[in-house]
């Protein structure tokens, strides 16, 4: 099947490598990083458009270290593999439905076009709005983890379709809240969502609004951890001590509570929308006396606390 506007496949993998002038060893390394087995195929699977795009990627070797190229290929491959696995399941399900009048090829072509459209829009927004998304850069950010309390035992008690609905509801609403309050979703981790925000007030508003999701019967109690500091932003993910601390705080929080580190608490001291309460130091993995505070909405504040609604 050919995606719209790309032309007919003309090259096998080996023919493509020869056209690009790559060494077989380097081509194998990139091919494997994209997530494919290190075996050749006689099938013609690449178009002229593919050749042009991959030529630009290959030419970047002059300005980008080979290790960075491989890391980029690996990030693309892992993301696309997860997306493709999910899409394949959805397409097979639709194909079995007699009420769906489209073939898998038709749905795949449409899905590819929509995927390109959405990706272009997200890329444009990322380029316009934030150094946060730049690769291999250190930034001062608030990192947050929000997860479902008792998820492991819950997943053993309810049916798989109920579990899917729970996760879908949690992710959909959490994403809406994070974006509405100026945050950025980094990734989902099963029953948890990891996000970043530039300012403690944004992160606090996100945490408060996420907790309100469990006021309905659809979503169980949640817990959130927030930590602030310098993080490394690389290939769409973030790394550093604030990530570790935020995860430890989320894991230590009681159901329905938010724990923040000192750096976040200092940034919220003069914000009358929030109330901070000291708690004893925490003894968690990697940190013997981790200082933290609980965060709540100030019940005496009359103005808005958080954007995003269910």
Protein Blocks (a to p, Z undefined) as FASTA:
>chain_A
ZZehkapafbdfklmmmmnopafklmmmmmmmnopacbddfbdfbdfklmmmmmmmmmmm
mmgcfklmmmmmmmmmmmmmmmmmmmmmmmmmmmmpmklmbdfklmmmmmmmmmmmmmmm
mmmmmmmnocklpghiacdddddddddehklmmmmmpcfklmmmmmmmmmmmmmmmmmmn
opacfbdehjaccdddfbfklmmmmmmmmmmmmmpmkbccddddddddddddeehiacdj
klmmmmmmmmmpcghiacddfklmmmmmmmmkbccddddddddehiablcdddddddfkb
mbdfbgciZZ
